[in-house]
């Protein structure tokens, strides 16, 4: 079966750095997405990785290793507004998105 | 610019009552359209997707149905709601033909079935 694993919840301090991991087992691979979802709101796109390596976008970076079936989202200089759930999703060989359950990130002052 | 709207935002319905959630996209043509359900602590579950008018693919057998009467309109329906239909429903669109394109989500509709 297809599976996406990510931690259920993480806590970090304002101004610090946090890394959210995602491991996947899917039927084929056509890219990995990270989305941010604030409580009660719709997910919004953060990043897309299809090749191995690091993609940097401001305070957020996303890393992919296809051989290990692994990705992480790195958030730097954490702000209170970064408190949200972070969803990892993989596009399989049929171009269908398989979603993880999300990681709830709690930022403390 | 493209926008997507879905409504109603919140609804409370009794078991056995009908359901209709509507979603419209503006500023783009021939989008792929999706209905997802999100249950607490679980990943987004794809319910239906559509690549064109009248073309609906169902991913999960259930008492829900979807229709696409116009290019940018996507409707989720049920004739008789079950308690298990409670959840957060999200409509989304992506660019047609761009298989690696991101999804753009509507605001979501929270359904509580009592």
Backbone of each chain as ProteinMPNN parsed JSONL, in Angstrom:
{"seq_chain_A": "XXXXXXXXXXXXXXXXXXXXXXXXXXXXXXXXXXXXXXXXXXXXXXXXXXXXXXXXXXXXXXXXXXXXXXXXXXXXXXXXXXXXXXXXXXXXXXXXXXXXXXXXXXXXX", "coords_chain_A": {"N_chain_A": [[0.817, -1.198, 0.0], [0.22, 2.365, -0.188], [1.938, 4.914, 1.558], [2.379, 7.65, 3.719], [4.408, 9.118, 6.103], [4.615, 11.25, 8.853], [5.559, 13.237, 11.695], [3.154, 13.611, 14.336], [2.878, 15.869, 15.961], [4.78, 18.788, 16.789], [6.864, 20.903, 18.764], [8.225, 24.136, 19.031], [10.438, 26.948, 19.588], [9.901, 30.443, 19.365], [11.78, 32.2, 16.953], [13.638, 30.201, 16.65], [14.87, 27.224, 14.879], [13.231, 24.68, 13.029], [12.782, 21.31, 11.979], [10.791, 19.399, 9.935], [10.02, 16.163, 9.303], [9.365, 13.815, 6.631], [8.482, 10.703, 5.464], [8.082, 8.377, 2.806], [6.245, 5.846, 1.037], [5.422, 4.905, -1.977], [3.595, 4.102, -5.009], [5.496, 4.569, -7.453], [6.852, 7.831, -8.318], [6.282, 11.225, -8.641], [6.94, 13.668, -7.696], [7.068, 15.762, -4.757], [5.152, 17.487, -2.391], [4.817, 20.237, -0.134], [2.499, 21.614, 2.084], [0.973, 24.284, 3.891], [-1.264, 24.59, 6.594], [-3.403, 26.514, 8.342], [-5.319, 26.421, 11.355], [-8.626, 25.482, 10.797], [-8.641, 26.495, 8.262], [-8.006, 26.476, 4.667], [-5.513, 24.418, 3.031], [-2.372, 25.798, 1.949], [-0.017, 26.177, -0.668], [3.418, 25.424, -0.234], [5.927, 24.307, -1.144], [7.629, 22.449, -3.76], [9.222, 19.513, -4.685], [11.044, 17.638, -6.995], [13.398, 16.681, -7.853], [16.407, 15.412, -6.332], [17.733, 17.073, -3.484], [18.074, 20.386, -2.099], [15.614, 22.885, -1.834], [15.287, 26.27, -1.589], [13.328, 28.813, -0.137], [12.993, 31.722, 0.928], [12.375, 31.899, 4.369], [11.76, 29.292, 4.487], [12.718, 25.978, 3.628], [12.982, 23.074, 1.564], [13.797, 19.666, 1.422], [14.783, 16.826, -0.511], [15.238, 13.319, -0.825], [15.174, 10.931, -3.039], [16.051, 8.285, -3.203], [15.997, 7.463, -0.592], [13.389, 7.82, 0.059], [12.475, 10.14, 1.378], [11.876, 13.301, 2.874], [12.305, 16.643, 4.061], [11.017, 19.545, 5.714], [12.253, 22.649, 6.391], [12.132, 25.177, 8.705], [13.092, 28.388, 9.366], [14.051, 30.978, 11.736], [11.691, 31.159, 13.353], [8.326, 32.272, 13.579], [5.442, 33.411, 15.402], [3.215, 33.21, 13.787], [3.768, 31.025, 12.275], [2.722, 28.857, 13.453], [0.906, 26.115, 12.759], [-0.512, 23.448, 10.779], [1.491, 21.201, 8.903], [1.526, 19.764, 5.832], [2.518, 16.91, 4.101], [2.756, 15.681, 0.843], [2.709, 13.267, -1.743], [3.07, 12.751, -5.212], [1.951, 10.115, -7.089], [2.68, 7.402, -9.444], [0.467, 7.496, -11.052], [-0.149, 10.087, -11.088], [-1.629, 10.921, -8.942], [-2.286, 12.496, -5.853], [-0.941, 11.56, -2.777], [-1.601, 11.901, 0.563], [-0.057, 12.884, 3.64], [-0.893, 12.739, 7.167], [-0.347, 15.104, 8.338], [1.599, 17.483, 10.241], [1.321, 19.0, 13.26], [2.46, 22.052, 14.195], [3.587, 23.727, 16.96], [4.293, 26.866, 18.155], [6.151, 28.402, 20.628], [6.489, 31.286, 22.702]], "CA_chain_A": [[0.0, 0.0, 0.0], [0.934, 3.633, -0.227], [1.995, 5.431, 2.912], [3.152, 8.86, 4.013], [4.565, 9.24, 7.542], [5.187, 12.473, 9.389], [5.21, 13.315, 13.118], [1.834, 14.177, 14.593], [2.967, 17.199, 16.562], [6.099, 19.258, 17.184], [6.861, 22.179, 19.46], [9.477, 24.865, 18.856], [10.453, 28.271, 20.203], [9.984, 31.594, 18.46], [13.141, 32.573, 16.592], [14.472, 29.007, 16.469], [14.757, 26.475, 13.628], [12.591, 23.38, 13.209], [12.788, 20.455, 10.801], [9.667, 18.468, 9.923], [10.376, 15.065, 8.409], [8.315, 13.081, 5.937], [8.949, 9.536, 4.728], [6.992, 7.915, 1.958], [6.316, 4.62, 0.237], [4.347, 5.075, -2.963], [3.716, 3.44, -6.305], [6.069, 5.572, -8.334], [7.083, 9.153, -7.718], [6.281, 12.341, -9.591], [7.121, 14.929, -6.995], [6.616, 15.849, -3.362], [4.645, 18.824, -2.061], [4.546, 20.651, 1.251], [1.453, 22.614, 2.228], [0.731, 24.812, 5.23], [-2.691, 24.729, 6.865], [-3.769, 27.065, 9.629], [-6.507, 25.774, 11.913], [-9.902, 25.888, 10.244], [-8.488, 27.106, 6.941], [-7.587, 25.578, 3.595], [-4.062, 24.323, 2.829], [-1.741, 26.645, 0.941], [1.198, 25.589, -1.21], [4.703, 25.934, 0.221], [7.082, 23.92, -1.951], [7.543, 21.267, -4.614], [10.515, 18.908, -5.008], [10.978, 16.448, -7.837], [14.777, 16.209, -7.93], [17.1, 15.376, -5.043], [18.427, 18.28, -3.085], [17.435, 21.399, -1.26], [14.976, 24.035, -2.477], [15.142, 27.303, -0.567], [12.372, 29.868, -0.455], [12.894, 32.59, 2.101], [12.661, 31.234, 5.642], [11.402, 27.878, 4.351], [13.484, 25.161, 2.69], [12.514, 21.691, 1.51], [14.832, 18.752, 0.953], [14.276, 15.544, -1.001], [16.105, 12.206, -1.205], [14.296, 9.923, -3.635], [16.547, 6.936, -2.899], [15.615, 7.142, 0.788], [11.967, 8.07, 0.268], [12.543, 11.037, 2.544], [11.894, 14.737, 2.659], [12.045, 17.456, 5.248], [10.723, 20.971, 5.587], [13.04, 23.373, 7.387], [11.613, 26.516, 8.949], [14.066, 29.179, 10.124], [13.576, 32.232, 12.35], [10.273, 30.886, 13.558], [7.437, 33.331, 14.042], [4.209, 32.863, 15.987], [2.279, 32.922, 12.698], [4.115, 29.735, 11.666], [1.932, 27.819, 14.126], [-0.009, 25.578, 11.755], [-0.191, 22.063, 10.384], [2.273, 21.122, 7.673], [1.107, 18.544, 5.15], [3.399, 16.36, 3.088], [1.98, 14.925, -0.141], [3.514, 12.721, -2.831], [2.348, 12.415, -6.432], [2.398, 8.774, -7.466], [2.876, 7.167, -10.872], [-0.789, 7.85, -11.721], [-0.314, 11.525, -10.878], [-2.558, 11.155, -7.842], [-1.612, 12.942, -4.641], [-1.115, 10.805, -1.548], [-1.378, 12.895, 1.612], [0.198, 12.538, 5.015], [-1.91, 13.25, 8.103], [0.018, 16.455, 8.76], [2.321, 17.72, 11.486], [0.892, 20.238, 13.919], [3.608, 22.761, 14.756], [3.229, 24.701, 17.99], [5.387, 27.797, 18.411], [6.048, 29.019, 21.949], [7.296, 32.524, 22.785]], "C_chain_A": [[0.851, 1.249, 0.0], [0.845, 4.292, 1.144], [2.871, 6.667, 2.995], [3.205, 8.999, 5.522], [5.21, 10.563, 7.904], [4.768, 12.562, 10.85], [3.87, 14.012, 13.303], [1.92, 15.608, 15.081], [4.411, 17.518, 16.929], [5.946, 20.608, 17.864], [8.224, 22.833, 19.279], [9.313, 26.266, 19.437], [10.573, 29.351, 19.14], [11.439, 31.981, 18.23], [14.055, 31.402, 16.305], [14.27, 28.409, 15.075], [14.079, 25.136, 13.929], [12.604, 22.629, 11.883], [11.659, 19.441, 10.926], [9.955, 17.405, 8.866], [9.152, 14.394, 7.796], [8.956, 11.903, 5.211], [7.775, 8.962, 3.959], [7.304, 6.593, 1.284], [5.139, 4.688, -0.71], [4.625, 4.272, -4.218], [4.195, 4.469, -7.302], [6.175, 6.926, -7.65], [7.121, 10.203, -8.826], [6.323, 13.677, -8.871], [6.539, 14.899, -5.594], [6.276, 17.296, -3.05], [4.612, 19.003, -0.548], [3.501, 21.759, 1.211], [1.377, 23.045, 3.689], [-0.772, 24.979, 5.418], [-2.899, 25.275, 8.262], [-5.109, 26.472, 10.046], [-7.782, 26.347, 11.302], [-9.836, 26.491, 8.859], [-8.05, 26.062, 5.922], [-6.062, 25.513, 3.522], [-3.583, 25.304, 1.767], [-0.372, 26.073, 0.59], [2.45, 26.254, -0.641], [5.827, 25.596, -0.756], [6.793, 22.647, -2.738], [8.953, 20.792, -4.925], [10.29, 17.701, -5.903], [12.376, 15.86, -8.042], [15.403, 16.232, -6.539], [17.754, 16.721, -4.75], [17.537, 19.217, -2.308], [16.872, 22.525, -2.11], [14.731, 25.071, -1.388], [14.211, 28.397, -1.05], [12.18, 30.704, 0.798], [13.262, 31.849, 3.374], [12.408, 29.728, 5.568], [12.297, 27.205, 3.318], [12.902, 23.757, 2.7], [13.575, 20.841, 0.839], [14.19, 17.449, 0.516], [15.426, 14.578, -1.257], [15.197, 11.104, -1.731], [14.743, 8.508, -3.293], [16.141, 6.503, -1.493], [14.124, 7.315, 1.044], [11.75, 9.041, 1.413], [12.577, 12.493, 2.1], [11.834, 15.43, 4.011], [11.759, 18.888, 4.85], [11.441, 21.668, 6.73], [12.501, 24.792, 7.506], [12.601, 27.259, 9.852], [13.406, 30.415, 10.717], [12.082, 32.168, 12.619], [9.529, 32.09, 14.121], [6.151, 32.685, 14.558], [3.222, 32.466, 14.882], [2.596, 31.615, 11.969], [3.408, 28.578, 12.363], [0.834, 27.365, 13.172], [0.288, 24.1, 11.601], [0.526, 22.098, 9.052], [2.046, 19.749, 7.055], [2.119, 18.169, 4.08], [2.542, 15.534, 2.132], [2.885, 14.492, -1.285], [2.617, 12.4, -4.021], [2.871, 11.079, -6.951], [2.479, 8.621, -8.986], [1.628, 7.474, -11.695], [-1.117, 9.33, -11.578], [-1.428, 11.83, -9.88], [-1.765, 11.549, -6.607], [-1.977, 12.042, -3.466], [-0.704, 11.718, -0.398], [-0.991, 12.254, 2.935], [-0.864, 13.171, 5.908], [-1.579, 14.645, 8.611], [0.746, 16.484, 10.091], [1.872, 19.044, 12.065], [2.104, 20.857, 14.603], [3.12, 23.831, 15.722], [4.45, 25.553, 18.278], [5.147, 28.461, 19.759], [6.943, 30.252, 22.007], [8.559, 32.312, 23.611]], "O_chain_A": [[2.069, 1.183, 0.17], [-0.191, 4.236, 1.806], [3.957, 6.722, 2.418], [2.16, 8.999, 6.172], [6.228, 10.949, 7.329], [3.727, 12.021, 11.22], [3.5, 14.892, 12.526], [1.134, 16.462, 14.669], [5.171, 16.636, 17.328], [5.017, 21.362, 17.576], [9.255, 22.167, 19.365], [8.204, 26.709, 19.736], [11.269, 29.181, 18.138], [12.228, 32.079, 19.17], [15.145, 31.591, 15.766], [13.605, 28.99, 14.217], [14.331, 24.532, 14.971], [12.458, 23.219, 10.813], [11.582, 18.709, 11.913], [10.112, 17.715, 7.685], [8.06, 14.406, 8.364], [9.882, 12.094, 4.423], [6.626, 9.045, 4.395], [8.458, 6.267, 1.002], [3.99, 4.544, -0.295], [5.746, 3.823, -4.455], [3.392, 5.163, -7.926], [5.658, 7.133, -6.553], [7.87, 10.094, -9.797], [5.813, 14.683, -9.363], [5.639, 14.116, -5.29], [7.018, 18.212, -3.401], [4.407, 18.053, 0.208], [3.595, 22.703, 0.427], [1.679, 22.272, 4.599], [-1.47, 25.45, 4.52], [-2.613, 24.6, 9.251], [-5.921, 26.076, 9.21], [-7.984, 27.561, 11.297], [-10.848, 26.95, 8.329], [-7.763, 24.917, 6.269], [-5.389, 26.466, 3.914], [-4.298, 25.603, 0.811], [0.336, 25.551, 1.451], [2.539, 27.48, -0.572], [6.592, 26.474, -1.156], [5.871, 21.888, -2.44], [9.789, 21.575, -5.376], [9.452, 16.847, -5.613], [12.517, 14.681, -8.365], [14.97, 16.99, -5.672], [18.255, 17.403, -5.643], [16.416, 18.887, -1.921], [17.55, 23.055, -2.99], [14.06, 24.797, -0.393], [14.281, 28.848, -2.193], [11.309, 30.424, 1.621], [14.329, 31.241, 3.459], [12.79, 28.981, 6.469], [12.598, 27.778, 2.271], [12.389, 23.3, 3.721], [14.171, 21.23, -0.166], [13.189, 17.013, 1.085], [16.452, 14.952, -1.825], [14.528, 10.422, -0.955], [13.907, 7.623, -3.111], [15.961, 5.313, -1.234], [13.643, 6.992, 2.13], [10.942, 8.794, 2.308], [13.206, 12.857, 1.107], [11.36, 14.855, 4.991], [12.193, 19.372, 3.805], [11.257, 21.319, 7.896], [12.425, 25.52, 6.516], [12.905, 26.812, 10.959], [12.344, 30.845, 10.267], [11.314, 33.018, 12.167], [10.014, 32.81, 14.994], [5.819, 31.556, 14.195], [2.481, 31.494, 15.031], [1.805, 31.147, 11.151], [3.49, 27.438, 11.906], [-0.057, 28.139, 12.823], [1.216, 23.568, 12.21], [0.217, 22.913, 8.183], [2.332, 18.718, 7.663], [2.523, 18.997, 3.263], [1.689, 14.766, 2.577], [3.728, 15.263, -1.743], [1.532, 11.842, -3.855], [4.062, 10.922, -7.218], [2.359, 9.601, -9.722], [1.721, 7.69, -12.903], [-2.22, 9.77, -11.905], [-2.086, 12.867, -9.965], [-0.696, 10.998, -6.346], [-3.151, 11.793, -3.193], [0.407, 12.247, -0.386], [-1.526, 11.211, 3.309], [-1.634, 14.025, 5.469], [-2.414, 15.299, 9.236], [0.541, 15.629, 10.952], [2.025, 20.09, 11.434], [2.701, 20.248, 15.491], [2.349, 24.718, 15.357], [5.516, 25.033, 18.606], [4.075, 29.013, 20.007], [8.03, 30.261, 21.43], [9.348, 33.242, 23.783]]}, "seq_chain_B": "XXXXXXXXXXXXXXXXXXXXXXXXXXXXXXXXXXXXXXXXXXXXXXXXXXXXXXXXXXXXXXXXXXXXXXXXXXXXXXXXXXXXXXXXXXXXXXXXXXXXXXXXXXXXXXXXXX", "coords_chain_B": {"N_chain_B": [[-6.534, 37.326, -12.04], [-6.673, 34.033, -10.602], [-9.39, 32.65, -8.755], [-11.024, 30.767, -6.191], [-14.028, 29.649, -4.854], [-16.052, 28.287, -2.306], [-19.1, 27.111, -0.899], [-21.755, 26.274, 1.455], [-19.881, 27.77, 4.236], [-20.098, 26.659, 6.737], [-22.119, 24.092, 8.045], [-24.809, 22.458, 9.673], [-26.355, 19.453, 9.797], [-29.136, 17.184, 9.961], [-29.053, 13.594, 10.379], [-29.759, 11.693, 7.5], [-30.696, 13.754, 5.979], [-30.519, 15.795, 2.943], [-27.6, 16.928, 1.036], [-25.766, 19.649, -0.308], [-22.962, 20.984, -1.605], [-21.26, 23.673, -3.011], [-18.937, 24.749, -5.492], [-16.976, 27.14, -7.129], [-14.816, 28.278, -9.706], [-12.856, 30.992, -10.774], [-11.356, 32.917, -13.391], [-9.837, 31.138, -14.856], [-9.668, 28.546, -17.352], [-11.131, 25.381, -18.131], [-10.227, 23.826, -15.84], [-8.725, 21.221, -13.768], [-10.744, 19.717, -11.352], [-11.439, 19.124, -7.893], [-12.776, 17.294, -5.1], [-12.153, 17.046, -1.717], [-12.04, 15.362, 1.462], [-11.399, 16.044, 4.841], [-10.607, 14.515, 7.723], [-10.271, 14.699, 11.266], [-6.927, 14.405, 12.336], [-6.204, 12.85, 10.211], [-5.041, 12.251, 6.838], [-5.693, 14.212, 3.857], [-8.452, 13.117, 2.044], [-9.159, 12.057, -1.118], [-12.138, 12.519, -2.779], [-13.644, 12.952, -5.186], [-12.748, 13.669, -8.588], [-12.419, 15.772, -11.467], [-11.93, 16.148, -14.922], [-13.188, 17.511, -16.849], [-16.292, 18.93, -18.156], [-19.041, 17.128, -17.004], [-17.468, 14.9, -16.616], [-16.594, 12.758, -14.233], [-14.655, 11.291, -11.738], [-14.685, 8.822, -9.305], [-13.218, 8.224, -6.222], [-13.641, 6.98, -3.823], [-15.97, 4.681, -2.713], [-19.191, 5.543, -1.64], [-21.896, 7.339, -0.041], [-21.963, 9.726, -1.316], [-22.042, 12.035, -4.082], [-20.899, 13.634, -7.094], [-21.031, 16.431, -9.314], [-20.475, 18.145, -12.397], [-21.677, 20.61, -13.818], [-21.031, 22.851, -15.281], [-18.089, 24.339, -16.787], [-16.504, 25.542, -14.783], [-17.653, 24.899, -12.376], [-18.359, 22.923, -9.599], [-20.011, 20.439, -7.875], [-20.873, 18.947, -4.825], [-22.783, 16.343, -3.565], [-25.362, 14.749, -1.573], [-27.919, 12.37, -1.024], [-28.866, 11.32, 1.319], [-27.584, 11.974, 4.338], [-25.013, 10.552, 6.414], [-23.85, 9.898, 9.764], [-21.108, 9.542, 9.659], [-20.361, 11.157, 7.608], [-19.625, 13.6, 8.504], [-17.237, 16.238, 8.602], [-14.452, 18.115, 7.251], [-14.727, 19.662, 4.276], [-13.123, 20.129, 1.233], [-12.757, 21.943, -1.693], [-10.857, 21.988, -4.68], [-8.619, 23.191, -7.265], [-6.625, 22.584, -10.2], [-4.184, 23.273, -12.756], [-5.157, 22.296, -15.935], [-3.757, 19.503, -17.536], [-1.224, 19.974, -16.585], [0.571, 17.986, -14.993], [2.139, 18.018, -12.761], [1.356, 20.125, -11.307], [0.518, 22.492, -8.699], [-2.066, 22.381, -6.173], [-4.914, 24.449, -5.724], [-6.809, 25.576, -3.137], [-10.22, 25.888, -2.044], [-12.067, 27.739, 0.494], [-13.06, 25.922, 2.276], [-15.559, 23.763, 3.759], [-17.278, 23.143, 6.624], [-18.843, 20.387, 7.796], [-21.259, 19.177, 9.956], [-22.879, 16.384, 11.014], [-25.732, 15.445, 12.682]], "CA_chain_B": [[-6.017, 36.253, -11.207], [-7.631, 32.956, -10.376], [-9.958, 32.523, -7.414], [-11.916, 29.638, -5.993], [-14.929, 29.856, -3.727], [-16.976, 27.213, -2.021], [-20.083, 27.443, 0.134], [-21.576, 27.174, 2.594], [-18.677, 27.577, 5.026], [-20.433, 25.808, 7.882], [-23.499, 23.639, 8.09], [-25.176, 21.396, 10.603], [-27.469, 18.768, 9.147], [-29.538, 15.932, 10.617], [-28.869, 12.334, 9.647], [-30.813, 11.404, 6.535], [-31.052, 14.936, 5.173], [-29.676, 15.931, 1.745], [-26.456, 17.84, 1.107], [-25.247, 20.219, -1.544], [-21.861, 21.936, -1.47], [-20.951, 24.189, -4.335], [-17.596, 25.31, -5.667], [-16.777, 27.765, -8.436], [-13.482, 28.795, -9.985], [-12.864, 32.127, -11.683], [-10.078, 33.362, -13.912], [-9.13, 30.095, -15.575], [-10.563, 27.715, -18.146], [-10.899, 23.944, -18.186], [-9.361, 23.35, -14.76], [-9.036, 19.984, -13.058], [-11.447, 20.064, -10.115], [-11.339, 18.058, -6.896], [-13.393, 17.365, -3.78], [-11.449, 16.303, -0.685], [-12.554, 15.415, 2.831], [-10.33, 15.987, 5.846], [-11.049, 14.138, 9.062], [-9.279, 15.061, 12.285], [-5.83, 13.47, 12.504], [-5.996, 12.016, 9.024], [-4.676, 12.975, 5.625], [-6.758, 14.564, 2.927], [-8.988, 11.98, 1.3], [-9.753, 12.469, -2.382], [-13.46, 11.945, -2.996], [-13.965, 13.004, -6.617], [-12.036, 14.64, -9.397], [-13.026, 15.956, -12.778], [-11.049, 16.783, -15.914], [-14.001, 18.254, -17.795], [-17.742, 18.948, -17.908], [-19.683, 15.825, -17.026], [-16.492, 13.815, -16.407], [-16.357, 12.638, -12.8], [-14.045, 10.049, -11.279], [-14.896, 8.623, -7.881], [-12.108, 7.508, -5.614], [-14.067, 6.244, -2.629], [-17.4, 4.375, -2.771], [-19.878, 6.114, -0.485], [-23.22, 7.865, -0.4], [-21.805, 11.053, -1.891], [-21.896, 12.11, -5.526], [-20.415, 14.926, -7.563], [-21.425, 16.792, -10.676], [-19.798, 19.318, -12.983], [-22.602, 21.057, -14.853], [-20.359, 23.866, -16.092], [-16.64, 24.17, -16.793], [-15.852, 25.999, -13.555], [-18.557, 24.655, -11.268], [-18.247, 21.545, -9.115], [-20.994, 20.313, -6.811], [-20.844, 17.708, -4.036], [-24.151, 16.124, -3.089], [-25.774, 13.491, -0.958], [-29.36, 12.297, -0.851], [-29.134, 11.029, 2.731], [-26.335, 12.055, 5.076], [-24.711, 9.657, 7.509], [-23.013, 10.506, 10.802], [-19.715, 9.446, 9.229], [-20.079, 12.177, 6.59], [-19.104, 14.803, 9.155], [-15.835, 16.51, 8.306], [-14.084, 19.372, 6.59], [-14.712, 19.381, 2.841], [-12.322, 21.107, 0.498], [-12.731, 21.936, -3.146], [-9.565, 22.46, -5.173], [-8.424, 23.127, -8.714], [-5.256, 22.632, -10.699], [-4.119, 23.576, -14.178], [-5.36, 21.119, -16.793], [-2.625, 19.035, -18.326], [0.035, 20.163, -15.872], [0.438, 16.892, -14.05], [2.877, 18.276, -11.529], [0.95, 21.418, -10.8], [0.024, 22.575, -7.339], [-3.498, 22.517, -5.973], [-5.403, 25.679, -5.107], [-7.964, 25.136, -2.378], [-11.247, 26.801, -1.565], [-12.002, 28.073, 1.919], [-13.487, 24.769, 3.059], [-16.915, 23.697, 4.311], [-17.29, 22.223, 7.769], [-20.149, 19.737, 7.898], [-21.54, 18.382, 11.146], [-24.118, 15.613, 10.873], [-26.18, 15.091, 14.035]], "C_chain_B": [[-7.125, 35.231, -10.946], [-8.12, 32.939, -8.936], [-10.859, 31.298, -7.376], [-12.745, 29.895, -4.746], [-15.804, 28.632, -3.536], [-17.894, 27.652, -0.886], [-21.093, 26.336, 0.284], [-20.306, 26.846, 3.381], [-18.912, 26.603, 6.179], [-21.873, 25.352, 7.748], [-23.664, 22.478, 9.047], [-26.448, 20.759, 10.059], [-27.861, 17.525, 9.949], [-29.248, 14.731, 9.731], [-30.056, 12.11, 8.714], [-31.217, 12.582, 5.681], [-30.135, 15.017, 3.954], [-28.57, 16.959, 1.96], [-26.148, 18.385, -0.278], [-24.184, 21.246, -1.186], [-21.471, 22.381, -2.867], [-19.595, 24.882, -4.362], [-17.517, 25.93, -7.06], [-15.365, 28.34, -8.516], [-13.611, 29.938, -10.989], [-11.452, 32.401, -12.187], [-9.254, 32.303, -14.601], [-10.142, 29.259, -16.342], [-10.136, 26.267, -18.083], [-9.965, 23.444, -17.08], [-9.682, 21.911, -14.392], [-9.699, 20.414, -11.743], [-11.494, 18.858, -9.181], [-12.247, 18.354, -5.701], [-12.602, 16.461, -2.846], [-12.255, 16.364, 0.611], [-11.372, 15.256, 3.775], [-10.94, 15.679, 7.197], [-9.92, 14.44, 10.039], [-8.214, 13.974, 12.394], [-5.568, 12.564, 11.323], [-5.645, 12.889, 7.826], [-5.882, 13.314, 4.789], [-7.158, 13.337, 2.11], [-9.657, 12.497, 0.031], [-11.08, 11.741, -2.573], [-13.791, 11.846, -4.478], [-12.99, 13.943, -7.31], [-12.63, 14.64, -10.79], [-12.048, 16.671, -13.703], [-11.845, 17.555, -16.95], [-15.476, 18.155, -17.447], [-18.304, 17.533, -18.02], [-18.758, 14.643, -16.802], [-16.103, 13.781, -14.94], [-15.736, 11.286, -12.514], [-14.205, 9.973, -9.77], [-13.777, 7.773, -7.316], [-12.547, 6.612, -4.471], [-15.566, 5.948, -2.744], [-18.103, 4.845, -1.503], [-21.222, 6.673, -0.948], [-23.14, 9.293, -0.917], [-21.71, 10.957, -3.404], [-21.423, 13.502, -5.899], [-20.897, 15.16, -8.982], [-20.667, 18.035, -11.103], [-20.672, 19.801, -14.14], [-22.011, 22.128, -15.771], [-18.843, 23.725, -15.897], [-15.993, 24.491, -15.448], [-16.741, 25.837, -12.328], [-18.512, 23.185, -10.884], [-19.129, 21.429, -7.882], [-20.852, 18.948, -6.138], [-22.218, 17.521, -3.406], [-24.286, 14.81, -2.343], [-27.287, 13.51, -0.831], [-29.719, 12.082, 0.604], [-27.819, 10.987, 3.495], [-26.248, 11.009, 6.182], [-23.868, 10.404, 8.545], [-21.548, 10.565, 10.357], [-19.369, 10.449, 8.128], [-19.574, 13.482, 7.195], [-17.633, 14.982, 8.826], [-15.667, 17.864, 7.658], [-13.905, 19.056, 5.116], [-14.009, 20.518, 2.112], [-12.459, 20.876, -0.991], [-11.381, 22.481, -3.583], [-9.533, 22.401, -6.695], [-6.938, 23.1, -9.03], [-5.318, 22.877, -12.204], [-4.261, 22.287, -14.973], [-4.109, 20.767, -17.557], [-1.286, 19.205, -17.657], [0.055, 19.162, -14.729], [1.179, 17.135, -12.749], [2.497, 19.621, -10.93], [0.404, 21.374, -9.396], [-1.493, 22.667, -7.328], [-3.807, 23.853, -5.306], [-6.733, 25.338, -4.447], [-8.952, 26.274, -2.117], [-11.163, 26.93, -0.057], [-12.406, 26.908, 2.827], [-14.906, 24.904, 3.576], [-16.924, 22.674, 5.438], [-18.707, 21.695, 7.949], [-20.216, 18.933, 9.186], [-22.883, 17.705, 10.949], [-24.508, 15.111, 12.261], [-27.235, 14.002, 13.999]], "O_chain_B": [[-8.317, 35.519, -11.052], [-7.35, 33.185, -8.008], [-11.382, 30.856, -8.399], [-12.221, 30.308, -3.712], [-16.244, 28.017, -4.508], [-17.516, 28.454, -0.031], [-21.285, 25.538, -0.634], [-19.726, 25.773, 3.212], [-18.03, 25.825, 6.543], [-22.748, 26.136, 7.38], [-22.779, 21.636, 9.203], [-27.472, 21.419, 9.884], [-27.0, 16.883, 10.552], [-29.204, 14.835, 8.505], [-31.209, 12.314, 9.095], [-32.005, 12.427, 4.748], [-29.083, 14.377, 3.93], [-28.589, 17.74, 2.911], [-26.254, 17.68, -1.282], [-24.472, 22.255, -0.541], [-21.365, 21.57, -3.787], [-19.172, 25.509, -3.391], [-17.938, 25.323, -8.045], [-14.808, 28.818, -7.528], [-14.387, 29.853, -11.94], [-10.473, 32.145, -11.487], [-8.085, 32.535, -14.907], [-11.331, 29.261, -16.022], [-8.948, 25.954, -17.995], [-9.013, 22.716, -17.359], [-10.779, 21.426, -14.669], [-9.256, 21.369, -11.103], [-11.58, 17.715, -9.63], [-12.458, 19.511, -5.338], [-12.398, 15.279, -3.124], [-13.043, 17.285, 0.83], [-10.471, 14.449, 3.545], [-11.695, 16.478, 7.75], [-8.747, 14.432, 9.665], [-8.526, 12.79, 12.526], [-4.794, 11.612, 11.425], [-5.913, 14.09, 7.804], [-6.966, 12.768, 4.99], [-6.314, 12.625, 1.565], [-10.605, 13.279, 0.095], [-11.142, 10.513, -2.534], [-14.174, 10.783, -4.966], [-12.474, 14.885, -6.708], [-13.248, 13.673, -11.234], [-11.422, 17.661, -13.325], [-11.266, 18.186, -17.834], [-15.866, 17.396, -16.56], [-18.071, 16.834, -19.007], [-19.211, 13.498, -16.797], [-15.38, 14.651, -14.456], [-16.221, 10.257, -12.985], [-13.904, 10.924, -9.049], [-13.434, 6.729, -7.87], [-11.903, 5.603, -4.182], [-16.36, 6.881, -2.862], [-17.637, 4.559, -0.4], [-21.624, 6.496, -2.098], [-24.15, 9.995, -0.951], [-21.34, 9.914, -3.943], [-21.537, 14.439, -5.108], [-21.137, 14.223, -9.744], [-20.273, 18.861, -10.28], [-20.438, 19.448, -15.295], [-22.45, 22.285, -16.91], [-18.384, 23.072, -14.96], [-15.06, 23.812, -15.019], [-16.588, 26.567, -11.349], [-18.615, 22.308, -11.742], [-19.01, 22.225, -6.951], [-20.725, 17.924, -6.809], [-22.752, 18.44, -2.785], [-23.462, 13.903, -2.458], [-27.874, 14.558, -0.559], [-30.736, 12.584, 1.083], [-27.027, 10.062, 3.316], [-27.247, 10.633, 6.796], [-23.248, 11.42, 8.233], [-20.842, 11.529, 10.651], [-18.203, 10.575, 7.755], [-19.141, 14.375, 6.466], [-16.873, 14.014, 8.773], [-16.61, 18.645, 7.535], [-13.032, 18.271, 4.747], [-14.271, 21.697, 2.347], [-12.299, 19.759, -1.483], [-10.82, 23.351, -2.916], [-10.3, 21.674, -7.328], [-6.107, 23.533, -8.232], [-6.361, 22.71, -12.836], [-3.565, 21.305, -14.71], [-3.473, 21.633, -18.158], [-0.296, 18.634, -18.116], [-0.396, 19.462, -13.624], [0.867, 16.512, -11.735], [3.246, 20.184, -10.132], [-0.11, 20.349, -8.948], [-2.121, 22.986, -8.337], [-3.065, 24.324, -4.444], [-7.665, 24.873, -5.103], [-8.578, 27.44, -1.989], [-10.311, 26.321, 0.59], [-12.114, 26.924, 4.023], [-15.397, 26.01, 3.804], [-16.62, 21.498, 5.235], [-19.642, 22.45, 8.217], [-19.341, 18.115, 9.47], [-23.9, 18.366, 10.742], [-23.725, 14.44, 12.933], [-27.724, 13.581, 15.047]]}, "name": "protein", "num_of_chains": 2, "seq": "XXXXXXXXXXXXXXXXXXXXXXXXXXXXXXXXXXXXXXXXXXXXXXXXXXXXXXXXXXXXXXXXXXXXXXXXXXXXXXXXXXXXXXXXXXXXXXXXXXXXXXXXXXXXXXXXXXXXXXXXXXXXXXXXXXXXXXXXXXXXXXXXXXXXXXXXXXXXXXXXXXXXXXXXXXXXXXXXXXXXXXXXXXXXXXXXXXXXXXXXXXXXXXXXXXXXXXXXXXXXXXX"}
